[in-house]
Amino acid sequence: MTVIRIKPDDNVAVALRDLAAGEIITLEDGSVTVRQDIPAGHKLALAELNPGEKVVKYGYPIGVATAKILPGDHVHAHNLKTSLEGTLSYSYQPVEIKPLPVPEEKDHFQGFVRSDGSVGIRNEIWIINTVGCVNKVAELLARKAREWIRMPGVEGIYHFPHPYGCSQLGEDHMNTQKILAGLARHPNAAGVLVLGLGCENNQIDQFRGVLGEYDPRRILFLTAQEVEDEITTGLELLERLARYAASFRRQPVSASRLKIGLKCGGSDAFSGITANPLVGALSDILLAQGGTSILTEVPEMFGAETILMNRAINRDVFQRLVELINGFKVYFLNHGQVVYENPSPGNKAGGITTLEEKSLGCTQKGGQGAVVDVLRYGEQATRVGLNILEGPGNDLVATTALAAAGAHLVLFTTGRGTPLGCPVPTVKISSNSSLYTRKKNWIDFDAGRLLAGSTLPDLARELWQYILEVASGRKTQNEINDFREIAIFKQGVTL
């Protein structure tokens, strides 16, 4: 196979390898002669298009022609532009959602049941610092604790540096608190040490109010300015947490308890053909098991947002999704940024031209399930099913938000590769087999096999079994490499 036409109505195809000018490409309904060299992943015109006519891929318009396009032409930024602009009005037009096939027997994984009934897939200890001023104290505590504290069953002691928690106001300050509180509540952490300095805006007493009710055996607090030696005191507290964490053992847990985050980054033109549809099929398997998936990256829904809106379970969820989409567009416009200028240089080099094209590929990660809830930034998922979470396209900010929303792990599709890892297992899924072969130290699963004969149902079942293994303790590449970071969204100021 040389090119792929994704939907029958598409007037472009995607090159599966570099195409040379003069090549004759045979299709089911005829043939086309390549008029210019076309890189792999880029678009080949299948029909004649005049300026202003719609270019169709995935069965939807991805923009309009800016020049005359002939069959065999290379279609990219030189002759294709977006049709997107500012905020829009939407009408609720719910579509019929086919029930997902319920398995005869529910699957299980080996997880940790916490005292409050929540479930974790790791038994770690996390140091959550309220302010960036104690980043190095947290780092030193984590390093010394890993060297000195040996408790059976404790799977690691980690810290997550960030620059915030002081000199922030309003929404920025609240975002910091909500994300840190979400991480402190995360059931993958059997024990949490909340570490403060003492003079920051994000005072520990104030942070307790955002955190809400907590188990005093599981969450301990330390204000560095209030003790003579914060390292000695911190290690004593971490040892207490380790003893508590050691009381937990893995046990069979229904897969319905899993919450999985859905994210993509460093996409290429194959992401929407292989990795993202695969993750969508995985999301459907999870929902059929009674589990929860969380989709974020709001700007990468622009141009495909109605697909999600019309799958909202009711008008209230639809309206909140409209507000989420238009709210992010207003954020762009208030900062002098056009809403459609999204594909990165790497995306464009990989063959993605417009935001509509990227969004139509990205939203496939949400599968076919109904949208049951819309979460604001820093909120946690409480409804079983597909949730939409407010968050930007920025990889680390978005994956952090997914973890804070309660995702036990994140499925991260990529066509160009990334070593990124967030506080929870971050499963990197390559859209092409070349990336998987070259960067096995980054990539966990190869979706490129869909271009070499594997079927989507078979590969989705294989990925599901892999996810159950990860939930039961199998390490992902980000965990093996000890790549665990956070980033917090900052609104900034328009002057």
Disulfide bonds with the S-S distance in Angstrom:
none
